[in-house]
Amino acid sequence: MRFSLLARYSRRGVTDISPELFLRDGIFLVMLDVDNTLMPYGKERPSEAVADWVRSLTAHGLTPYIVSNSHRNE
């Protein structure tokens, strides 16, 4: 199985990528970075639109895997 950490899609924001696009390309696990991907650096929570988008991934049978390289202790 081929695996790459390089971005396959480039959009203005993550919510511009439809779950159907992932499924069409045979992608079932979506790795997402928190800072500056799901939400602006320094924010406490993602926007409601981003939270809805992540929930829609799950609703379509995708597995969102959220990671961070932030040094904050939470």
Stockholm file with secondary structure:
# STOCKHOLM 1.0

chainA/1-74         MRFSLLARYSRRGVTDISPELFLRDGIFLVMLDVDNTLMPYGKERPSEAVADWVRSLTAHGLTPYIVSNSHRNE
#=GR chainA/1-74 SS CCCCCSCSCCCSSGGGSCHHHHHHTTCCEEEEETBTTTBCTTCSSCCHHHHHHHHHHHHTTCEEEEECCCCCCC
#=GC SS_cons        CCCCCSCSCCCSSGGGSCHHHHHHTTCCEEEEETBTTTBCTTCSSCCHHHHHHHHHHHHTTCEEEEECCCCCCC
//
